[in-house]
Amino acid sequence: MKIKTRFIKSIVETAAKDDTVMPWARGARRAAFIAKRSTSQSVRKSA
């Protein structure tokens, strides 16, 4: 049982350290994507 506890503990620690940025996260990257999307939609409407 000791090995299993240590294994789970290491998984939890690794997950806490990981800082993956998701595409739908708020911030500058999301704002840039929304701006790009809105400009491409306005180009399609006028064409």
Buried (B, 14 or more C-beta within 10 A) or exposed (E): EEEEEEEEEEEEEEEEEEEEEEEEEEEEEBEEEEEEEEEEEEEEEEE
